[in-house]
């Protein structure tokens, strides 16, 4: 019962006919999923010679097969290394070498990439997922093996961080981490066996499995996997499948809003649209709320499996923009640069403790040691707590601008500029300055067809910000640079690589 594959086997006993997955053009109940999971586990063990502790890389698009593969690999005690499909060959090579992956599973869309990977890395086995399913289909429906995991602290997944600066680090998440993340999500948004959750985030990302695929499986609900994200198709699936919970990042929510199908869509059965991954514009939230759709926000990290904060049903309307309060089995505190707890209302670095927090970074003992302070994970994120106990993100510690000795939090400035109707996106970074050390500079993407001048921007900023927080320069850009998971690469903006024209 210590490994996550137990959830599937037990559900197959308790509620075998209940729908578990929808996708890949078919419906799977828990009994069917358990059969396929056990068959795959036997195949991985006997045909691919995957042993307990072996790292297995997966390069595939979203599918039900991908999800079942997670559970089958868990049963044999393997450690999953999900590869970001948006990375380059060199980046995949780094993660494969860094993790020591011996085996590779892939889907047919990546045949050419896998051929190239095999030229530069010697795997013990390489199999296409579809072929695995075909090869296991002849096995008996009674095929069953015992889980090789007897300790909840057994590593289950190496989830590589985005790597916006420096080399990506592999957060080692255990079976226990995944269990407690599921419990945190179930209790935060009241997931039950009646829920039908759609997976719009990639399954190679901790958000794709942790929000809310795995928690829904533990709760005995249904998980719908429509494949590669397309906003029109996603809206169709949400309506057709009567989805109750929709998780996304800002880019997904904005794409849904911009779809021609959004205005007439029937979302009456959806009880939650939810955002994570990055701060989202309050204007986007309000557009969902104006349609009568509950919209919540949370906050997490790869290192915490991922959930830390969640905004609950009682507060999503009156606390727009807040990330809520810590999940049930999470403790947090906010420390200043001297490791002292700050006063309520003050900004400091978020520290987290809980059973969902990773054990270590893979192969980086010194980096792991430096990431923890007296048993608390130092997140690198700046937050504050208001008088009611709700938390608000101020930005990344490394992004904070110190101008003339004063702290400027880019997110605070971005949220003000984003209030202007002409603005689609904005990112604020610090640029070197001889007088002040650093000054804030804004990079702005305008809504197509819109124009704006410096005086409008300054006037808006003066309403809400102290003089030292107002950007000294504004640049119009066609796009903001992003990494493979959609986060803005502010380091590239600091280098002025994406500078186009100054707004005057």
C-alpha positions in Angstrom: 0.0 0.0 0.0 3.0 2.3 0.0 3.2 2.9 -3.8 0.7 4.8 -5.9 -0.1 1.7 -8.1 -2.0 0.5 -5.0 -4.6 3.2 -5.7 -5.5 1.5 -9.0 -5.5 -2.0 -7.7 -7.6 -1.1 -4.7 -10.1 1.0 -6.8 -10.4 -2.0 -9.1 -11.6 -4.0 -6.1 -13.8 -1.4 -4.5 -15.5 0.2 -7.6 -14.4 -1.8 -10.7 -17.1 -0.5 -13.1 -16.5 3.2 -12.2 -15.0 5.3 -15.1 -11.4 6.0 -14.4 -10.1 7.5 -17.7 -11.5 8.9 -20.9 -9.2 9.4 -23.8 -7.4 7.6 -26.7 -10.9 7.2 -28.2 -12.1 4.9 -25.5 -13.4 4.7 -21.9 -11.5 2.8 -19.2 -13.0 1.7 -15.9 -10.9 1.0 -12.9 -11.0 -2.7 -13.5 -9.7 -2.3 -17.0 -7.0 0.1 -16.0 -5.8 -2.3 -13.3 -5.5 -5.1 -15.9 -3.5 -2.9 -18.3 -1.3 -1.6 -15.5 -0.4 -5.0 -14.3 0.2 -6.3 -17.8 2.5 -3.4 -18.5 4.3 -3.9 -15.2 5.1 -7.5 -16.2 6.3 -6.4 -19.6 8.6 -3.7 -18.1 10.0 -6.3 -15.7 10.3 -9.3 -17.9 10.8 -7.9 -21.4 12.5 -4.6 -20.8 14.4 -5.8 -17.7 13.5 -2.7 -15.7 14.6 -3.2 -12.1 13.7 -1.4 -8.9 15.5 2.0 -8.8 16.1 2.1 -12.6 15.4 5.5 -14.2 13.0 5.3 -17.1 12.7 8.3 -19.4 9.4 9.0 -21.2 9.1 11.2 -24.3 5.4 11.4 -25.2 2.4 13.6 -25.7 -0.6 13.4 -23.3 -2.6 10.2 -23.5 -4.3 7.7 -21.2 -1.4 5.3 -22.0 1.0 7.8 -20.6 -0.9 8.0 -17.3 -1.2 4.2 -17.0 2.6 3.9 -17.7 3.3 6.1 -14.6 1.4 3.6 -12.4 2.9 0.5 -14.1 6.4 1.9 -13.6 5.6 2.6 -10.0 4.6 -1.0 -9.5 8.1 -2.3 -10.5 9.7 0.4 -8.3 11.2 2.3 -11.3 11.9 6.1 -11.1 10.2 8.0 -13.9 12.0 10.8 -15.8 9.4 12.6 -17.8 11.0 14.5 -20.6 9.6 17.9 -21.6 8.4 17.5 -25.2 9.3 21.1 -26.0 13.0 20.9 -25.3 15.8 20.4 -27.7 17.8 17.3 -28.3 20.7 18.7 -26.2 18.4 19.4 -23.3 16.9 15.9 -23.4 20.5 14.5 -23.5 21.4 16.5 -20.4 18.4 15.2 -18.4 18.9 11.6 -19.6 22.6 11.7 -18.7 22.1 13.5 -15.4 19.4 11.1 -14.2 21.3 8.0 -15.5 18.2 6.8 -17.4 18.7 3.3 -18.6 15.4 2.9 -20.5 13.3 5.0 -22.8 9.6 4.9 -23.6 8.2 7.1 -26.3 5.2 7.7 -28.6 5.4 7.5 -32.4 5.5 11.3 -32.9 9.1 11.2 -31.5 10.6 8.4 -33.6 13.1 10.7 -35.3 14.1 12.3 -32.1 14.5 8.9 -30.4 16.7 7.7 -33.3 19.0 10.7 -32.7 19.0 10.1 -29.0 20.1 6.5 -29.5 23.1 7.8 -31.4 24.4 9.7 -28.4 23.1 7.6 -25.5 23.2 3.9 -25.0 19.9 2.7 -23.5 19.4 -0.8 -22.2 16.0 -0.8 -23.8 13.8 1.4 -26.0 10.1 0.8 -26.6 7.3 2.7 -28.3 4.3 3.0 -25.9 1.8 1.8 -28.5 3.9 -1.3 -29.1 4.1 -2.0 -25.3 0.3 -2.0 -25.1 0.0 -4.3 -28.2 2.7 -6.7 -26.8 0.9 -6.9 -23.4 -2.6 -7.4 -24.8 -2.1 -11.2 -25.1 -1.4 -11.6 -21.4 -4.0 -13.0 -19.2 -6.5 -10.6 -17.6 -5.6 -12.2 -14.3 -1.9 -11.1 -14.7 -0.9 -9.4 -11.5 2.4 -8.7 -9.7 3.1 -7.4 -6.3 4.5 -3.9 -5.9 8.2 -3.7 -5.5 7.8 -0.6 -3.3 7.8 -1.4 0.4 8.9 2.1 1.7 6.9 5.3 1.1 10.1 7.2 0.9 11.0 5.3 -2.3 11.7 7.8 -5.2 9.1 7.8 -7.8 9.8 10.7 -10.2 12.6 13.0 -11.0 11.0 16.2 -12.1 13.4 18.7 -13.7 12.9 22.3 -12.8 12.4 24.9 -15.6 16.0 26.1 -15.5 15.3 29.8 -16.1 18.8 30.4 -14.8 21.7 27.9 -14.7 21.3 24.2 -15.2 18.0 22.4 -14.6 17.8 20.5 -11.3 16.0 17.2 -10.8 13.6 17.3 -7.9 13.2 13.8 -6.5 9.6 13.1 -5.5 8.7 10.0 -3.6 5.5 7.9 -3.4 4.8 9.6 -0.1 5.1 13.0 -1.6 2.6 12.1 -4.3 0.2 10.7 -1.8 0.2 13.8 0.4 -0.1 16.1 -2.5 -3.2 14.2 -3.5 -4.6 14.6 0.0 -3.8 18.3 0.0 -5.7 18.8 -3.2 -8.6 16.6 -2.3 -9.2 18.5 0.9 -8.6 21.9 -0.6 -11.1 21.8 -3.5 -13.3 18.9 -2.2 -12.5 16.4 -4.9 -14.8 13.4 -4.9 -15.7 10.3 -6.9 -18.3 12.5 -8.7 -15.6 14.8 -10.2 -14.6 14.6 -13.9 -11.3 16.4 -14.3 -9.7 17.3 -17.7 -5.9 17.2 -18.2 -4.8 20.3 -20.2 -1.4 20.6 -18.6 1.4 18.3 -20.1 1.8 15.0 -18.3 5.6 15.5 -18.3 5.1 18.4 -15.9 4.3 18.0 -12.2 1.2 20.1 -12.7 -0.1 17.7 -15.3 -0.1 14.8 -12.8 -0.4 16.6 -9.5 -3.1 19.0 -10.6 -5.4 17.2 -10.6 -5.0 13.8 -12.3 -3.4 11.8 -9.5 -5.6 13.4 -6.7 -8.7 12.6 -8.8 -7.7 8.9 -9.1 -7.1 8.7 -5.4 -10.6 10.2 -4.9 -12.1 7.6 -7.3 -13.2 10.2 -9.9 -12.7 10.2 -13.7 -9.8 11.8 -15.6 -10.3 12.9 -19.2 -7.2 13.2 -21.4 -8.0 15.0 -24.7 -4.4 15.0 -26.0 -2.4 18.0 -27.2 -4.0 21.3 -26.1 -6.3 23.0 -28.5 -8.6 25.7 -27.0 -11.6 24.9 -29.3 -11.3 21.2 -28.7 -10.8 21.7 -25.0 -14.1 23.6 -24.7 -15.8 20.9 -26.7 -14.5 18.2 -24.4 -15.4 20.3 -21.3 -19.0 20.5 -22.5 -19.4 17.0 -23.9 -17.8 15.2 -20.9 -19.5 17.4 -18.3 -16.1 18.3 -16.8 -16.3 19.6 -13.2 -12.7 20.8 -12.7 -10.5 22.6 -15.2 -6.8 23.3 -14.3 -4.6 25.5 -16.4 -1.8 28.1 -16.5 -2.4 31.7 -17.6 -1.7 30.9 -21.3 -4.3 28.1 -21.3 -7.0 30.3 -19.7 -6.3 33.2 -22.0 -6.5 30.8 -25.0 -9.9 29.5 -23.8 -11.2 33.1 -23.4 -10.0 34.0 -26.9 -11.6 31.0 -28.5 -14.7 31.8 -30.6 -16.5 29.0 -28.8 -16.0 30.5 -25.3 -18.9 33.0 -25.4 -21.6 30.4 -26.1 -20.0 27.5 -24.2 -22.1 25.7 -21.5 -19.9 25.6 -18.4 -22.9 25.0 -16.0 -21.4 21.7 -14.8 -17.9 23.2 -14.1 -17.5 23.9 -10.4 -13.9 25.1 -10.7 -11.6 26.7 -13.2 -8.2 26.9 -11.5 -4.9 28.6 -12.2 -1.3 27.9 -11.2 2.2 28.0 -12.6 2.4 31.7 -12.8 0.4 34.8 -11.6 -2.6 35.5 -13.8 -4.1 38.9 -14.7 -7.0 39.9 -12.5 -8.8 41.0 -15.7 -8.7 37.3 -16.9 -10.1 36.1 -13.6 -12.9 38.7 -13.8 -13.8 37.7 -17.3 -14.4 34.1 -16.1 -16.3 35.3 -13.0 -18.5 37.5 -15.2 -19.7 34.4 -17.0 -20.7 32.9 -13.6 -17.7 30.6 -13.5 -15.9 30.0 -10.2 -12.2 30.7 -10.7 -9.5 29.9 -8.1 -5.8 30.3 -7.7 -3.1 28.3 -6.1 0.6 28.2 -5.8 3.2 25.4 -5.9 6.6 24.2 -7.0 8.0 21.1 -8.6 9.8 20.6 -5.3 6.5 20.3 -3.4 4.7 17.9 -5.7 3.4 20.7 -6.4 0.7 22.2 -4.2 1.5 24.6 -1.4 -1.4 27.1 -1.4 -5.1 26.9 -2.5 -7.9 29.4 -2.6 -11.1 27.7 -1.5 -14.7 28.1 -2.5 -15.6 30.5 0.3 -13.1 33.2 -0.8 -12.4 33.0 -4.6 -14.6 36.1 -5.4 -13.6 38.4 -2.6 -9.8 37.6 -2.7 -9.2 37.8 -6.4 -5.4 37.6 -7.0 -4.6 35.9 -3.7 -3.1 32.4 -3.8 -5.1 31.5 -0.7 -3.9 29.8 2.4 -1.6 26.8 2.9 -3.0 23.4 2.1 -4.1 21.2 5.0 -0.8 19.3 5.3 1.6 22.2 4.7 3.3 24.6 7.1 4.8 27.8 5.8 6.7 30.8 7.2 8.0 34.0 5.7 11.6 35.0 6.5 13.7 38.1 5.8 17.3 38.1 4.5 18.5 37.4 8.1 16.3 34.3 8.5 13.9 36.2 10.9 10.1 35.8 10.5 8.6 39.0 9.1 5.6 40.8 10.5 2.2 40.3 8.9 1.9 42.5 5.8 5.7 42.5 5.2 7.3 40.7 2.2 9.8 38.0 2.6 10.9 34.6 1.3 8.5 31.7 1.5 9.7 28.6 3.4 7.7 25.3 3.3 7.6 22.2 5.4 5.4 19.1 4.9 5.2 15.5 3.7 4.7 16.7 0.1 8.2 18.4 0.1 10.9 16.7 -2.0 13.7 14.7 -0.4 16.5 16.1 -2.5 17.8 17.3 -5.9 19.1 14.3 -7.9 22.9 14.0 -7.6 23.2 17.5 -6.0 23.8 17.1 -2.3 25.3 20.6 -1.8 22.5 22.2 -3.8 20.0 20.3 -1.7 21.7 21.4 1.5 21.6 25.0 0.5 17.9 24.8 -0.5 16.8 23.8 3.0 17.1 25.9 6.2 16.6 24.1 9.5 14.4 21.6 7.7 12.4 24.2 5.8 12.5 24.4 2.0 13.5 27.9 0.9 11.4 28.5 -2.2 13.1 31.6 -3.6 9.6 33.2 -3.9 8.6 36.4 -2.2 5.2 36.5 -0.6 3.3 38.4 2.1 0.4 37.5 4.3 -2.6 39.9 4.8 -4.5 40.6 8.0 -7.0 37.7 7.3 -4.2 35.1 6.7 -4.3 35.1 2.9 -1.1 35.0 1.0 -0.1 37.1 -2.0 2.9 36.6 -4.4 5.3 39.4 -4.8 7.6 37.7 -7.2 10.8 35.7 -7.3 13.6 36.7 -4.9 16.2 36.7 -7.8 13.9 39.1 -9.7 13.6 41.6 -7.0 15.0 45.0 -7.9 16.9 47.1 -5.4 16.8 50.7 -6.6 18.5 53.3 -4.4 18.3 50.9 -1.4 14.6 50.4 -1.9 13.0 47.0 -2.8 10.9 47.0 -5.9 8.8 43.8 -6.5 8.3 43.4 -10.3 5.0 41.6 -9.9 3.5 44.6 -8.1 4.5 46.9 -10.9 3.3 44.4 -13.6 -0.1 44.1 -12.0 -0.6 47.9 -12.1 0.5 48.3 -15.8 -1.7 45.3 -16.7 -4.8 47.3 -15.5 -4.6 49.3 -18.8 -7.0 48.0 -21.5 -4.3 48.3 -24.2 -1.9 45.9 -22.5 -1.9 42.1 -23.3 1.2 41.2 -21.3 4.0 43.0 -19.3 7.2 42.0 -17.7 9.3 44.2 -15.4 13.0 43.7 -14.8 15.9 45.6 -13.3 18.5 47.3 -15.5 21.8 48.6 -14.2 21.9 52.3 -13.4 24.9 54.4 -12.3 22.9 56.5 -9.9 20.5 54.0 -8.4 22.3 50.7 -8.9 19.2 49.3 -10.6 16.0 50.8 -12.1 12.8 49.0 -13.1 12.2 48.7 -16.9 9.0 47.4 -18.4 8.6 45.3 -21.6 5.1 45.5 -22.9 3.1 43.5 -25.5 0.1 45.4 -26.7 -3.2 44.0 -27.7 -3.2 43.8 -31.5 -4.2 47.1 -33.0 -3.8 49.1 -29.8 -1.4 52.0 -29.1 -0.1 53.6 -26.0 2.3 56.4 -25.0 4.7 56.9 -22.1 2.5 59.6 -20.5 -0.4 57.1 -20.2 1.8 54.5 -18.6 3.4 57.0 -16.2 0.0 58.4 -15.2 -1.4 54.9 -14.4 1.7 54.0 -12.4 1.5 57.2 -10.4 -2.0 56.2 -9.1 -0.7 53.2 -7.3 3.1 53.2 -7.0 5.7 55.2 -5.3 8.0 57.1 -7.6 11.0 54.7 -7.2 8.8 51.8 -8.4 7.7 53.4 -11.7 9.7 52.0 -14.6 12.2 54.4 -16.0 11.8 53.0 -19.5 9.1 51.2 -21.4 9.7 48.9 -24.4 7.2 47.5 -26.8 7.8 43.9 -27.8 6.1 41.6 -30.2 6.4 38.6 -27.8 7.9 38.0 -24.3 10.6 35.3 -24.3 9.5 32.1 -22.5 11.0 28.8 -21.5 9.6 25.4 -22.5 7.0 25.5 -19.7 5.7 29.0 -20.6 7.4 31.0 -17.9 8.8 34.4 -19.0 12.6 34.4 -19.2 13.4 37.6 -17.5 17.1 36.9 -17.8 16.8 37.5 -21.5 15.1 40.7 -21.0 17.8 41.9 -18.6 20.3 41.1 -21.4 18.1 43.3 -23.6 18.0 40.6 -26.2 14.3 41.1 -26.9 14.4 44.9 -26.9 12.5 46.3 -29.8 11.5 50.0 -29.5 11.2 52.4 -26.7 7.7 53.8 -26.0 7.8 57.6 -25.8 
